[in-house]
Amino acid sequence: MATDGITFSLLGPLEVRHRGELVVVPARMQRALLACLLDQAGSSVSLTTIAAQLWAGAAPKTAPATIRNYVRRARALLPEPVLRQVSDGYQLAISPEQLDTHRFAAMIARARAARSADLFAAALRLRRGSPLSDLGEVPIREVVATNWDEVYLGAVEDFLDARIERGEHASVIADLTVHVRRYPGRERLCGQLMTALYAAGRAAEALDLYRTVRRRLVDELGIEPGPSLQRLELAILRGDPTLLPRDRAHRPTCWPTSTAARGRPVPFANSRFR
């Protein structure tokens, strides 16, 4: 099949490779066009949708002709018949495995099923930076980045869970501290850091972190922390042994209670404020 050997990467600057060799797509708007088609790879993307994702509400009157010109130049860089014209637009005819976002999602699913820190680490290495960071303010970049940044952060949180569950409390504290500073509104990260601090014998710091998070939520949003974070604070106050490492407790877990399927920890709200 002629499309074999070509791969596309969205998790970082747009990257195209053919049989391992980098394919340089020099013009930013040509890369943006490919991003539009890759975001719906295998499906037909209409000219109207492409125009909206390239120019938002400010598409020029010449948008259809301009898009056709971008397509013509992109086709010159890609093997036939990757970029196809369909009835009302265009399509990238590739298999899911040729796109890094599909491979990333599949690896994350396997890691979650196995609750494996090693598999999470391998999946997270696929991310080379912020999705489509080379496209500037083109609307398609915001669409893709918003989606895959959230998927990435959720995977990071699951990776940290897996490390905590296998007793890496001391080493994970430094990583969690960085993440909590960067994303102070993600209650799950805050809860993970509280858990790791408590398990490392630093309960006072864990409770101090809870008070800081609560104060920020109340002052900025007028709300209390979510139920999971409140239960975690209470568990730490009570000296809950189930939050301790394997060699100091009967049962290791990241959270004070668990009701989700397959014994997974009760998740915190992903983002209460930014």
Backbone bond lengths (Angstrom), bond angles and torsions (degrees), N, CA, C in turn:
res aa  C-N    CA-C-N  psi(-1)  N-CA   C-N-CA  omega(-1)  CA-C   N-CA-C  phi
1 M - - - 1.466 - - 1.524 109.01 -
2 A 1.329 117.47 134.43 1.461 121.90 -173.09 1.508 113.06 -65.57
3 T 1.317 117.65 -24.83 1.463 119.81 -177.83 1.523 111.93 -83.69
4 D 1.332 118.79 -7.71 1.461 120.75 177.22 1.524 109.42 -62.18
5 G 1.335 115.56 145.24 1.456 119.61 175.75 1.508 114.46 91.85
6 I 1.323 118.85 -5.05 1.455 120.50 177.87 1.520 109.12 -107.45
7 T 1.320 116.25 136.45 1.462 121.72 178.56 1.508 109.50 -132.90
8 F 1.338 114.27 154.24 1.458 121.77 -179.99 1.528 108.86 -128.71
9 S 1.317 115.99 144.38 1.459 120.84 179.53 1.521 109.91 -130.54
10 L 1.333 115.04 127.61 1.464 122.08 178.60 1.524 112.21 -107.12
11 L 1.341 117.35 -17.76 1.466 120.76 -173.62 1.524 110.73 -83.79
12 G 1.314 113.88 70.02 1.452 124.25 -173.90 1.517 107.11 139.18
13 P 1.329 119.29 -164.34 1.471 118.94 172.32 1.529 109.80 -56.10
14 L 1.326 116.64 143.94 1.462 119.48 179.57 1.527 109.61 -56.84
15 E 1.322 115.94 130.54 1.454 120.50 -178.95 1.519 109.17 -133.26
16 V 1.328 115.81 133.81 1.458 123.23 176.71 1.520 107.60 -122.61
17 R 1.321 115.61 130.68 1.460 119.86 176.71 1.527 109.62 -130.44
18 H 1.329 115.10 140.82 1.463 121.00 176.08 1.509 108.12 -124.47
19 R 1.345 114.93 114.81 1.463 122.12 -176.52 1.525 111.41 53.26
20 G 1.326 114.17 40.83 1.455 121.14 176.37 1.511 115.23 87.27
21 E 1.326 117.83 -15.54 1.458 121.23 -178.42 1.537 110.38 -91.43
22 L 1.326 115.76 136.43 1.456 121.01 179.63 1.524 110.49 -66.90
23 V 1.332 116.35 130.31 1.462 122.28 174.32 1.519 107.39 -100.02
24 V 1.298 117.48 114.56 1.467 121.59 -177.79 1.531 109.14 -80.60
25 V 1.335 115.09 121.79 1.466 121.44 174.07 1.524 105.38 -108.66
26 P 1.315 118.22 97.50 1.462 120.86 -165.30 1.531 116.01 -70.45
27 A 1.318 117.41 -36.06 1.464 119.70 -172.91 1.529 111.05 -89.44
28 R 1.320 116.16 133.89 1.466 121.15 -177.32 1.525 111.58 -59.28
29 M 1.322 119.01 -41.88 1.461 120.10 -176.98 1.532 111.88 -73.19
30 Q 1.317 117.91 -26.15 1.460 119.02 171.73 1.527 110.18 -66.80
31 R 1.332 116.05 -40.48 1.470 119.59 176.55 1.525 110.47 -64.78
32 A 1.337 116.19 -37.25 1.462 119.78 178.14 1.522 111.04 -65.23
33 L 1.317 117.14 -39.07 1.467 120.79 175.97 1.526 110.43 -59.89
34 L 1.334 116.62 -47.01 1.461 119.35 178.50 1.522 110.79 -61.19
35 A 1.327 117.20 -37.99 1.469 120.11 178.56 1.515 111.08 -62.22
36 C 1.326 117.71 -40.44 1.471 121.26 177.09 1.515 110.94 -58.78
37 L 1.325 116.00 -44.66 1.459 120.26 -177.97 1.525 111.47 -73.59
38 L 1.339 116.95 -35.19 1.464 120.41 179.27 1.518 111.55 -69.59
39 D 1.321 117.16 -31.76 1.465 119.69 179.40 1.521 111.02 -64.08
40 Q 1.327 116.81 -22.46 1.460 121.50 175.60 1.529 109.46 -127.96
41 A 1.314 115.76 43.83 1.468 121.14 -174.89 1.519 111.32 -54.91
42 G 1.319 115.67 135.01 1.456 121.50 -179.06 1.506 113.39 89.65
43 S 1.327 117.30 -12.73 1.467 121.41 -179.78 1.524 109.87 -110.98
44 S 1.316 114.52 159.17 1.453 120.64 175.73 1.521 109.81 -76.89
45 V 1.318 116.96 132.94 1.466 122.31 177.74 1.522 107.40 -118.23
46 S 1.316 115.20 119.76 1.459 119.96 -174.21 1.526 111.57 -72.26
47 L 1.334 115.77 159.56 1.458 120.87 175.87 1.529 111.05 -59.62
48 T 1.333 116.62 -36.78 1.462 120.44 179.06 1.520 111.25 -62.66
49 T 1.336 116.46 -44.57 1.467 120.34 179.03 1.514 111.04 -65.54
50 I 1.323 117.31 -43.60 1.463 120.65 179.12 1.524 110.38 -59.76
51 A 1.330 116.53 -45.24 1.469 120.12 -179.69 1.523 111.41 -60.81
52 A 1.333 116.45 -42.20 1.471 119.93 179.83 1.519 111.24 -64.50
53 Q 1.335 117.36 -35.98 1.461 120.47 -177.29 1.527 112.77 -83.07
54 L 1.312 116.81 -14.42 1.459 120.29 175.61 1.520 112.57 -93.71
55 W 1.343 116.60 -35.93 1.464 119.66 -173.20 1.530 113.99 -127.34
56 A 1.318 118.94 5.85 1.475 121.65 -175.62 1.515 109.30 55.65
57 G 1.342 118.13 -128.69 1.466 120.14 -178.55 1.504 113.32 -91.88
58 A 1.337 116.83 13.12 1.463 119.80 -174.90 1.522 111.97 -119.70
59 A 1.325 117.12 35.13 1.465 119.95 179.62 1.523 110.36 -65.34
60 P 1.321 117.72 135.67 1.473 119.76 178.62 1.528 111.21 -71.00
61 K 1.321 115.94 161.39 1.456 120.16 178.15 1.528 111.06 -61.74
62 T 1.306 115.49 -25.81 1.467 120.47 -178.52 1.533 111.84 -88.18
63 A 1.344 117.31 12.73 1.472 120.18 -174.79 1.529 113.38 -52.29
64 P 1.347 120.50 -49.38 1.479 118.88 -178.89 1.527 113.19 -57.47
65 A 1.335 116.63 -43.88 1.460 119.69 179.62 1.522 111.04 -67.64
66 T 1.329 116.60 -38.26 1.464 120.67 179.09 1.519 110.59 -64.60
67 I 1.333 117.05 -43.03 1.476 120.98 178.58 1.519 110.29 -62.38
68 R 1.336 117.31 -42.88 1.462 119.99 178.72 1.533 110.58 -61.11
69 N 1.328 117.00 -36.19 1.462 120.76 177.90 1.529 110.47 -66.80
70 Y 1.365 116.77 -42.15 1.467 120.38 175.99 1.526 110.57 -60.21
71 V 1.320 116.67 -41.75 1.464 121.28 -179.53 1.523 110.09 -63.69
72 R 1.326 116.61 -45.62 1.468 120.53 -179.15 1.533 110.47 -57.68
73 R 1.333 117.05 -43.35 1.469 120.49 -178.65 1.530 111.21 -71.47
74 A 1.323 116.64 -36.88 1.465 119.64 178.81 1.519 110.80 -66.83
75 R 1.331 116.52 -39.81 1.467 120.28 179.41 1.521 111.45 -59.85
76 A 1.321 116.28 -33.09 1.465 119.83 -178.98 1.524 111.71 -66.27
77 L 1.336 116.25 -19.09 1.457 120.91 -177.90 1.523 112.95 -97.31
78 L 1.335 116.75 -16.93 1.460 121.38 -172.74 1.527 111.02 -110.04
79 P 1.329 116.68 150.73 1.471 118.85 176.13 1.524 110.51 -69.78
80 E 1.309 115.44 148.78 1.467 120.06 174.48 1.519 109.19 -73.96
81 P 1.323 120.91 147.38 1.472 127.08 -5.06 1.530 111.00 -107.56
82 V 1.332 118.17 59.09 1.462 121.35 -174.36 1.523 111.43 -65.05
83 L 1.326 117.28 -50.29 1.461 121.28 -176.10 1.526 108.50 -100.15
84 R 1.325 115.65 109.92 1.462 121.22 -173.66 1.523 111.28 -111.59
85 Q 1.323 115.15 146.01 1.457 120.44 170.61 1.522 108.44 -88.25
86 V 1.329 115.56 134.21 1.459 121.60 175.74 1.521 107.80 -120.28
87 S 1.322 116.06 -176.37 1.463 120.08 -169.53 1.526 114.04 -53.20
88 D 1.360 116.97 -47.37 1.460 118.52 -174.76 1.524 112.43 -121.42
89 G 1.341 117.46 18.05 1.448 118.85 -178.59 1.514 111.75 176.07
90 Y 1.335 115.92 -136.40 1.460 120.68 -174.72 1.521 110.73 -140.61
91 Q 1.328 114.55 164.19 1.453 120.99 -176.90 1.528 109.48 -146.96
92 L 1.348 115.49 137.70 1.461 119.92 169.59 1.524 107.58 -94.50
93 A 1.319 116.33 112.48 1.468 121.58 -175.69 1.517 109.47 -89.95
94 I 1.330 116.13 83.01 1.455 121.61 178.31 1.525 108.81 -131.25
95 S 1.322 115.54 162.21 1.456 119.58 175.79 1.525 108.76 -86.67
96 P 1.337 118.02 157.39 1.461 120.37 -178.61 1.525 113.43 -55.31
97 E 1.332 117.69 -36.55 1.466 121.25 -176.73 1.525 112.85 -65.26
98 Q 1.337 117.00 -13.89 1.462 119.81 -179.96 1.527 112.67 -85.48
99 L 1.330 117.22 2.60 1.459 122.46 -177.48 1.518 109.17 -121.46
100 D 1.337 116.89 130.44 1.469 119.91 -173.88 1.526 112.74 -65.44
101 T 1.330 118.96 -30.10 1.461 119.63 179.80 1.526 111.48 -64.93
102 H 1.334 116.57 -36.30 1.468 119.26 176.40 1.519 110.25 -66.77
103 R 1.317 117.31 -45.47 1.463 120.41 179.98 1.526 110.40 -62.24
104 F 1.327 116.66 -39.60 1.458 121.35 179.40 1.526 110.35 -62.50
105 A 1.340 116.72 -49.13 1.462 120.33 -178.95 1.530 111.02 -61.95
106 A 1.330 117.25 -39.81 1.464 120.46 -179.81 1.525 111.20 -66.53
107 M 1.317 117.15 -40.44 1.466 120.90 179.10 1.524 111.19 -66.79
108 I 1.327 116.24 -38.97 1.464 119.99 178.09 1.529 110.04 -64.26
109 A 1.331 117.11 -40.58 1.469 120.15 178.65 1.522 110.58 -61.86
110 R 1.326 117.36 -42.19 1.470 120.18 178.16 1.527 111.14 -65.36
111 A 1.317 116.89 -40.30 1.460 120.62 179.49 1.518 111.16 -64.54
112 R 1.330 116.81 -39.80 1.464 119.79 179.05 1.522 111.09 -67.18
113 A 1.316 116.17 -39.55 1.467 118.98 179.74 1.525 110.98 -64.30
114 A 1.329 116.23 -35.81 1.466 120.44 -178.29 1.525 112.69 -92.95
115 R 1.334 116.65 -8.85 1.475 121.88 -174.08 1.528 109.41 49.74
116 S 1.328 115.54 49.98 1.460 122.25 -172.61 1.520 111.39 -109.18
117 A 1.312 116.62 117.20 1.465 120.93 176.37 1.526 110.61 -63.19
118 D 1.321 117.65 -36.87 1.461 120.86 -179.28 1.525 111.66 -64.66
119 L 1.341 116.66 -41.60 1.461 119.55 178.49 1.519 111.22 -68.23
120 F 1.332 117.39 -38.15 1.461 119.91 175.31 1.523 110.55 -60.73
121 A 1.325 116.76 -44.42 1.461 120.61 -178.87 1.524 110.92 -60.28
122 A 1.328 116.78 -41.60 1.465 120.68 179.22 1.522 110.76 -64.44
123 A 1.323 117.25 -40.82 1.464 120.89 179.81 1.521 110.87 -66.41
124 L 1.310 117.41 -43.56 1.462 121.14 -176.50 1.521 112.00 -65.51
125 R 1.320 116.87 -24.23 1.469 119.33 178.17 1.525 112.89 -69.41
126 L 1.333 117.69 -13.80 1.470 120.11 177.12 1.524 111.89 -68.88
127 R 1.318 116.60 -22.55 1.464 120.11 -179.24 1.525 109.68 -80.25
128 R 1.349 115.83 122.25 1.462 121.16 -177.43 1.528 111.99 -101.03
129 G 1.311 116.38 -0.66 1.460 121.55 -177.29 1.508 109.37 152.36
130 S 1.332 116.03 -171.33 1.459 119.62 178.50 1.521 109.79 -61.97
131 P 1.339 118.48 134.30 1.464 120.24 -177.70 1.528 113.19 -54.54
132 L 1.325 115.26 130.89 1.467 123.21 176.60 1.522 112.22 55.00
133 S 1.328 116.16 39.95 1.464 120.29 -176.15 1.526 112.76 -66.33
134 D 1.321 118.04 -12.02 1.467 120.99 -179.52 1.520 113.06 -89.29
135 L 1.341 118.17 0.58 1.468 119.82 -173.10 1.520 114.66 -97.02
136 G 1.308 117.83 -4.92 1.464 118.81 179.58 1.514 112.47 67.91
137 E 1.323 116.48 -137.18 1.471 121.90 -172.64 1.526 113.74 -92.71
138 V 1.297 118.75 18.15 1.471 121.09 178.56 1.534 108.57 -64.05
139 P 1.352 118.79 132.95 1.469 121.07 -175.41 1.524 115.06 -53.51
140 I 1.342 118.64 -35.91 1.461 119.39 -177.83 1.521 111.03 -62.39
141 R 1.322 117.85 -29.49 1.467 119.89 179.15 1.526 110.10 -63.74
142 E 1.324 117.64 -43.41 1.467 119.84 179.87 1.523 111.17 -63.36
143 V 1.326 117.10 -40.35 1.465 121.09 179.64 1.527 110.36 -60.80
144 V 1.321 116.34 -51.11 1.461 120.95 -176.66 1.520 110.99 -69.54
145 A 1.336 116.81 -44.09 1.465 120.03 -177.38 1.519 111.35 -64.47
146 T 1.329 117.69 -42.51 1.461 120.47 -179.58 1.519 110.74 -59.82
147 N 1.316 116.43 -44.54 1.464 121.00 -178.56 1.526 111.43 -66.70
148 W 1.329 116.77 -53.27 1.465 119.41 -171.36 1.525 113.16 -80.52
149 D 1.333 118.07 -23.67 1.466 119.07 171.48 1.521 110.23 -64.61
150 E 1.337 116.59 -39.37 1.467 120.01 178.94 1.530 110.63 -67.69
151 V 1.322 116.82 -42.00 1.466 120.15 177.15 1.532 109.75 -61.42
152 Y 1.325 116.08 -42.86 1.460 120.48 -179.81 1.528 111.21 -62.73
153 L 1.333 117.56 -45.92 1.460 119.96 -179.45 1.523 111.68 -64.22
154 G 1.322 117.04 -38.36 1.458 119.75 175.54 1.517 111.41 -61.79
155 A 1.339 116.60 -38.81 1.468 120.18 178.10 1.524 111.06 -68.91
156 V 1.326 116.42 -37.89 1.472 119.77 176.33 1.524 109.79 -60.11
157 E 1.325 116.83 -43.98 1.466 120.42 179.84 1.527 111.01 -63.48
158 D 1.318 117.30 -41.31 1.469 119.89 177.46 1.532 110.88 -65.98
159 F 1.329 117.24 -38.55 1.457 121.91 176.36 1.531 110.83 -60.60
160 L 1.332 116.44 -43.77 1.460 120.24 178.65 1.524 110.94 -66.38
161 D 1.339 117.21 -38.03 1.468 120.96 173.69 1.525 110.79 -56.04
162 A 1.338 115.52 -47.77 1.458 119.84 -177.17 1.525 110.92 -63.09
163 R 1.308 116.71 -37.43 1.475 120.08 178.20 1.520 110.97 -68.43
164 I 1.336 116.82 -39.85 1.466 119.82 177.72 1.521 109.86 -64.46
165 E 1.343 116.30 -42.98 1.460 120.46 -176.95 1.521 112.34 -64.09
166 R 1.327 117.96 -28.06 1.461 118.76 178.32 1.529 111.63 -95.15
167 G 1.358 115.89 14.05 1.452 120.66 168.85 1.509 116.70 89.40
168 E 1.342 118.47 16.29 1.466 120.52 -177.90 1.530 111.38 -88.85
169 H 1.331 116.45 43.75 1.460 119.70 -172.27 1.523 113.02 -61.33
170 A 1.314 116.78 -46.00 1.461 119.57 -176.02 1.529 111.63 -64.02
171 S 1.349 116.88 -45.16 1.459 119.47 -176.57 1.523 112.82 -73.43
172 V 1.339 117.59 -25.66 1.455 119.89 -177.00 1.528 112.19 -81.71
173 I 1.322 118.01 -16.87 1.467 120.90 -176.95 1.532 111.33 -61.25
174 A 1.326 116.82 -43.21 1.470 119.49 -179.21 1.526 110.99 -61.94
175 D 1.338 117.08 -44.50 1.469 120.17 179.34 1.525 110.76 -63.92
176 L 1.321 116.27 -43.92 1.462 119.85 -179.40 1.522 111.54 -64.26
177 T 1.307 117.37 -37.84 1.463 120.49 179.27 1.523 110.61 -59.70
178 V 1.335 116.45 -42.53 1.468 120.74 177.96 1.526 110.43 -62.80
179 H 1.334 116.95 -46.31 1.466 120.91 -178.15 1.528 111.59 -65.08
180 V 1.326 117.71 -40.21 1.467 120.34 -179.22 1.521 110.46 -66.10
181 R 1.318 117.72 -37.68 1.469 120.40 176.95 1.516 111.09 -66.02
182 R 1.324 115.92 -36.73 1.462 119.88 -178.33 1.526 112.07 -76.85
183 Y 1.336 116.75 -35.24 1.466 121.57 -178.17 1.532 109.74 -127.68
184 P 1.323 117.92 69.20 1.472 120.35 -174.48 1.516 113.68 -64.99
185 G 1.335 118.49 -17.85 1.456 120.51 -179.11 1.510 114.88 -86.97
186 R 1.323 118.13 -2.55 1.464 119.96 -179.54 1.517 108.48 -90.04
187 E 1.316 115.63 101.60 1.453 121.03 -175.25 1.528 112.47 -62.62
188 R 1.301 116.67 -30.99 1.468 118.54 -179.58 1.525 110.57 -63.68
189 L 1.327 117.33 -43.74 1.455 120.44 176.85 1.524 111.11 -60.40
190 C 1.324 116.14 -42.54 1.468 119.86 178.49 1.526 110.41 -61.34
191 G 1.328 116.60 -42.45 1.452 120.38 178.78 1.514 112.05 -65.29
192 Q 1.323 117.05 -37.40 1.454 120.18 178.00 1.530 110.85 -64.27
193 L 1.337 115.79 -42.11 1.460 118.80 178.84 1.522 110.86 -66.30
194 M 1.333 117.11 -39.25 1.466 119.68 175.39 1.530 110.82 -59.49
195 T 1.331 116.41 -44.61 1.464 120.99 -179.87 1.526 111.16 -61.50
196 A 1.341 116.18 -46.08 1.457 119.83 -178.33 1.524 111.32 -65.27
197 L 1.320 116.68 -40.97 1.473 120.12 178.25 1.526 110.76 -62.30
198 Y 1.318 116.02 -45.32 1.472 120.06 179.95 1.526 111.08 -61.95
199 A 1.319 116.31 -45.68 1.458 120.21 -178.38 1.522 111.92 -67.01
200 A 1.344 116.95 -23.01 1.462 121.02 178.19 1.531 111.62 -89.63
201 G 1.341 116.70 9.94 1.451 120.52 178.54 1.510 114.16 82.15
202 R 1.336 117.16 22.53 1.469 121.44 -177.02 1.531 109.90 -121.04
203 A 1.335 114.74 53.43 1.464 120.96 -175.91 1.514 111.96 -60.31
204 A 1.324 118.36 -38.45 1.463 120.85 -178.82 1.524 110.67 -60.96
205 E 1.334 117.45 -40.43 1.461 120.96 178.30 1.531 110.52 -67.47
206 A 1.325 116.85 -37.72 1.458 120.42 178.42 1.522 110.60 -61.58
207 L 1.330 117.36 -43.85 1.463 121.68 -179.97 1.522 110.68 -70.01
208 D 1.323 117.01 -34.68 1.458 120.28 177.18 1.527 110.30 -65.12
209 L 1.334 116.77 -39.00 1.464 120.73 176.52 1.520 110.18 -62.24
210 Y 1.339 117.74 -42.95 1.463 120.52 178.42 1.519 110.13 -58.55
211 R 1.327 117.76 -44.57 1.466 120.49 -179.42 1.528 111.14 -63.23
212 T 1.323 116.72 -37.44 1.464 120.47 177.86 1.526 111.07 -64.70
213 V 1.336 115.71 -45.61 1.464 120.33 179.16 1.527 110.38 -62.85
214 R 1.307 116.61 -45.51 1.472 120.47 -179.48 1.530 110.72 -60.99
215 R 1.321 116.34 -44.80 1.463 119.75 -179.09 1.529 110.93 -61.55
216 R 1.340 116.88 -40.66 1.460 120.23 179.83 1.527 110.67 -65.74
217 L 1.318 116.77 -43.86 1.463 120.46 178.86 1.523 111.76 -61.51
218 V 1.313 116.71 -45.67 1.463 120.79 -178.37 1.524 110.38 -66.74
219 D 1.332 116.92 -44.78 1.471 120.19 -176.28 1.517 112.31 -69.71
220 E 1.346 117.22 -39.47 1.455 119.91 -173.14 1.524 113.54 -92.32
221 L 1.322 117.62 -32.90 1.464 120.54 -176.21 1.519 113.92 -120.44
222 G 1.309 117.33 -11.90 1.466 120.14 -179.17 1.519 112.70 70.55
223 I 1.332 117.27 29.81 1.462 121.07 -179.64 1.524 109.73 -130.31
224 E 1.327 115.66 159.69 1.451 122.26 176.08 1.532 109.35 -89.68
225 P 1.334 117.04 160.19 1.474 118.58 173.05 1.521 111.20 -57.21
226 G 1.319 116.61 157.13 1.454 121.60 179.76 1.518 112.35 -66.06
227 P 1.333 116.74 164.13 1.472 121.17 -177.17 1.525 114.00 -56.28
228 S 1.319 118.19 -38.53 1.462 120.56 -178.54 1.525 111.28 -63.84
229 L 1.318 116.22 -42.50 1.455 119.24 179.49 1.530 110.73 -68.53
230 Q 1.312 116.78 -36.69 1.461 119.86 177.02 1.529 110.75 -65.03
231 R 1.337 117.20 -41.16 1.469 119.94 178.15 1.521 111.46 -64.76
232 L 1.333 115.96 -36.02 1.455 119.56 179.17 1.525 110.66 -65.92
233 E 1.324 116.56 -41.95 1.477 118.64 177.48 1.528 110.29 -59.49
234 L 1.337 116.09 -45.29 1.459 119.95 -179.60 1.528 111.22 -62.32
235 A 1.328 116.99 -40.29 1.463 120.56 179.12 1.529 111.20 -62.61
236 I 1.319 116.63 -39.68 1.463 120.14 178.78 1.526 110.28 -68.09
237 L 1.322 116.41 -41.44 1.469 119.81 177.47 1.528 111.45 -59.97
238 R 1.321 116.00 -34.63 1.467 120.89 -179.05 1.524 112.68 -85.15
239 G 1.327 117.04 -5.45 1.460 119.96 -177.73 1.509 113.38 69.47
240 D 1.326 117.25 40.86 1.466 122.71 -176.66 1.528 110.89 -57.28
241 P 1.336 119.23 117.10 1.475 121.33 -178.35 1.520 113.57 -70.87
242 T 1.328 118.77 -17.85 1.463 119.66 -178.98 1.525 112.28 -72.09
243 L 1.326 117.83 -9.01 1.461 121.02 176.40 1.525 111.77 -89.84
244 L 1.321 117.67 -3.75 1.458 122.02 -175.35 1.527 111.69 -88.18
245 P 1.337 117.48 162.50 1.469 120.34 177.86 1.520 112.05 -61.08
246 R 1.336 116.37 166.17 1.464 122.38 -176.43 1.528 112.99 -55.11
247 D 1.345 116.87 -37.74 1.451 118.66 -175.21 1.525 113.33 -81.10
248 R 1.354 116.56 1.93 1.456 119.46 -179.54 1.520 111.89 -127.21
249 A 1.324 117.86 4.34 1.464 120.68 -177.64 1.517 109.10 -152.36
250 H 1.328 115.34 164.15 1.465 120.79 179.21 1.519 111.77 -74.23
251 R 1.325 117.36 -32.71 1.472 119.84 -172.20 1.528 109.51 -144.94
252 P 1.348 117.87 121.29 1.451 119.82 177.70 1.525 110.87 -84.00
253 T 1.279 117.34 141.59 1.465 122.36 174.08 1.508 108.63 -162.47
254 C 1.334 116.21 157.35 1.459 119.03 -178.42 1.513 112.34 -85.76
255 W 1.340 117.81 -21.77 1.453 119.53 -171.94 1.521 110.35 -129.16
256 P 1.337 117.73 157.90 1.456 120.14 -177.84 1.508 114.51 -67.83
257 T 1.307 118.60 -28.19 1.461 120.99 178.72 1.511 108.50 -137.96
258 S 1.318 116.19 160.16 1.454 120.56 179.54 1.510 109.33 -147.56
259 T 1.345 115.55 123.45 1.462 120.07 179.26 1.514 112.35 -126.06
260 A 1.340 116.54 -4.93 1.459 119.09 -175.82 1.518 110.17 -75.82
261 A 1.340 114.65 164.65 1.462 120.96 -177.71 1.518 110.67 -60.88
262 R 1.320 116.18 147.04 1.452 125.18 177.48 1.518 111.76 59.84
263 G 1.332 117.24 24.91 1.453 119.97 174.84 1.510 114.77 73.59
264 R 1.318 117.93 14.52 1.457 118.98 -179.94 1.520 109.85 -69.16
265 P 1.356 117.35 148.93 1.448 120.37 179.62 1.516 112.39 -61.08
266 V 1.301 117.34 148.67 1.461 121.89 174.98 1.513 107.68 -65.67
267 P 1.353 119.86 121.28 1.457 120.18 -175.66 1.522 111.39 -78.45
268 F 1.314 114.46 149.12 1.462 119.81 170.52 1.535 108.32 -81.39
269 A 1.335 115.65 164.81 1.461 118.96 171.78 1.512 107.85 -60.16
270 N 1.330 117.31 135.67 1.452 119.71 -176.43 1.518 112.38 -63.59
271 S 1.294 117.78 -41.47 1.455 118.87 -178.10 1.521 109.63 -150.29
272 R 1.308 116.29 115.60 1.452 120.68 176.96 1.512 111.83 -93.70
273 F 1.314 116.67 -29.62 1.452 121.48 174.73 1.526 107.96 -161.32
274 R 1.294 115.90 162.51 1.481 120.76 -178.86 1.509 109.04 -114.04
